[in-house]
Every structure is written in C-alpha cells, then in structure tokens.
Amino acid sequence: MVNKLLPAVRPTDDREVAQRFDFRMAAPFCAKSVSEETRRVYSRVIREFFQFVGQLHPSDITPNHVLLWRDALTHRRRKAATITLKLTVVRSFFEYLRVGGYVHLNPAATKVVPPPPTSDEMKGRALKAKEVRYLLSGPDRSKSEGARDYALLLVLVRLGMRVSEGCSLRSSSMKWSHGRWVLKFKVKGGRERTLPLPQDVRQAIDEYLKLDQKRRATLHSDGAEAYLFQPHTNYRTLEFSKSLSIRMAWNIVQRWASYGGIGKVSPHDLRRTAITKALDQGLSYRQVQMMSGHKDPKTVMRYDHGRENLELNAVNFLQYDDE
C-alpha cells in the first residue's frame, strides 16, 4: 500500500545520488571536538551552508557559492563576528575534505572569500568590583541549587574560564598536585590545561557537592567522573547525570545579575572581568595568557582597555635627564 502522505520520489541513478551532499561526510569532522557545544555549532553551520547551496556535493562547491552565502548573511544583518565564525567552520570543513582527498581546493579559503571586517572594540562589559560582589551575593548558598550557582559564578569570574569549560568540569578535574589543588580540564582542540584552584573556589565547590550529595546518590549522578555542575530540574528528559548546558549557565548568570541590579551580564563578561581585572592589577600579558588560555597574546592585549588611557601612556614616563 502506498503512503499518500509521502511525496512522490523521482527515481535517481547512483551518479546523481553521489553528487549530493550527505551529512555523514561531515559527521567525523564535527565529532573531533571534545566540546558538545562546539560539535553542535559545527553541525548546525554545515547543515545551514549546504542547505543554502541546494545540497550540492562538496566537490561542486566554488568560491562563488561561499561568497553568495556570506553576502546573504550580511543582507540578513548577521553580525560580522557571527559571519566570521560561520565562514571559519565551513573553511575548516573543506580543509578537512581537502586533506582527505575529497576535494582538490578549499573554496572557502580566506584569500578567495575574505570575512567581513570586524571592529577591534571588545563587545560586552567587564564588571566593577562592587558589581562582582552584588552578583555573588545573590544565590542562597544554604541550598544545593544556590550553592551550585554560586560555585559556577565563582569559577567563571575568579578563574576566567570559558563557560563551556566550566560546564564540562568533572569531579575528577580537581586534583592535588605538587602541594596544591589544581583544575585539569580539556579545551579547544582537545588540549588539556591546568589552573591553580584557589582556596575560596575549592571551598565553594566542596560546599555545593556536600549539599548536593543526597540528590546525586539518589539519581546515580555521583562518582569521580560525574559532572560538577548538573541540572537540578529537567522535566523534558528527566536526565540529571549530564552537565549543565551552556544555555542553562547563561540563564544562571543573567538571573543573578538581574537580581543584583547590575543589568545584562553574559558568562563571557565574567571571563572578561577576570582578564581585565588581572591586567588592571599590573600582571603581565604572559601571566594573564596563562590564566585565560589564549594561544595568541595579542588576543589578551585586546582586553587591556587601560592602554588607551593617556595618563598611563609611556610618553609620560620617559626621562633622559638621569643618563
């Protein structure tokens, strides 16, 4: 019996099928990232691009296709940073295909498809010390959910971690090494980083885990490999042993920022706050880079708004009289 709800499908030969994009080609590329959020972004961008080009086979894609997609995103008033990110994903995917021998050239290479110009101005904000205190004073630390929120906020604003890194922390990430507590975790590209774990941050995490111990044991979401920050409500799937999602972390930050009366704040603003505060205290770019994990020290320099201060300009401190 023919299902009338299904559209009529025109028979195709093997050659025509081979000339269409199949997402299974991209699955290994997307799976390379250790971050679930990165895998999700890669999958979404690649699907979006190939939907735009009519599911053409990668070998049929030309720079003109990528240019048209870039211009379409611009026409839809997508932010320059967003377009640049999408182009980076597509470019990386085609480089992966080129290395694998699926395509001869990368049609999304920067030389043929330049990204839109972006401003050197950093988006977002760095909180003042008073605003950080207002933010951290919000959660009720006598309850497990409030203790979780406080510990997460402290990890972001005290260690300068990316929100994806904070959400991916496990109980085993905390280790005693060389006479001190440290955090070991995976970052972009699968690299492992180690950060010192300050006493106040470790104490906040320990207090949260102690309050949350009964819930974790009941739901079998405890153990050395359990995620540090877990959802306490998940009525959709009733799965509690997973990590706190980035969206939920955003909601937590925004909730307590609003409660503290400090306006709109994102998780990255807390990372920016830690980096900016360290630079304002006179720490070197190298020291701050070790905290932030940026590969390029020039990225750290973009956070140093103080360099624009004319009172701190080196011109004011140059002297030749004492020579």
C-alpha positions, 0 to 999 in steps of 0.5 A: 500500500502506498503512503499518500502522505509521502511525496512522490520520489523521482527515481535517481541513478547512483551518479546523481545520488553521489553528487549530493551532499550527505551529512555523514561526510561531515559527521567525523569532522564535527565529532573531533571536538571534545566540546558538545557545544562546539560539535553542535555549532559545527553541525548546525553551520554545515547543515545551514551552508549546504542547505543554502547551496541546494545540497550540492556535493562538496566537490561542486562547491566554488568560491562563488557559492561561499561568497553568495552565502556570506553576502546573504548573511550580511543582507540578513544583518548577521553580525560580522563576528557571527559571519566570521565564525560561520565562514571559519567552520565551513573553511575548516570543513573543506580543509578537512575534505581537502586533506582527505582527498575529497576535494582538490581546493578549499573554496572557502579559503580566506584569500578567495572569500575574505570575512567581513571586517570586524571592529577591534572594540571588545563587545560586552562589559567587564564588571566593577568590583562592587558589581562582582560582589552584588552578583555573588551575593545573590544565590542562597548558598544554604541550598544545593541549587544556590550553592551550585550557582554560586560555585559556577559564578565563582569559577567563571569570574575568579578563574576566567574560564570559558563557560563551556569549560566550566560546564564540562568540569568533572569531579575528577578535574580537581586534583592535588598536585605538587602541594596544591589543588589544581583544575585539569580540564580539556579545551579547544582542540582537545588540549588539556590545561591546568589552573591553580584552584584557589582556596575560596573556589575549592571551598565553594565547590566542596560546599555545593557537592556536600549539599548536593550529595543526597540528590546525586546518590539518589539519581546515580549522578555521583562518582569521580567522573560525574559532572560538577555542575548538573541540572537540578530540574529537567522535566523534558528528559528527566536526565540529571547525570549530564552537565549543565548546558551552556544555555542553562549557565547563561540563564544562571548568570543573567538571573543573578545579575538581574537580581543584583541590579547590575543589568545584562551580564553574559558568562563571557563578561565574567571571563572578561572581568577576570582578564581585565581585572588581572591586567588592571592589577599590573600582571603581565600579558604572559601571566594573564595568557596563562590564566585565560588560555589564549594561544595568541597574546595579542588576543589578551592585549585586546582586553587591556582597555587601560592602554588607551588611557593617556595618563598611563601612556609611556610618553609620560614616563620617559626621562633622559635627564638621569643618563 
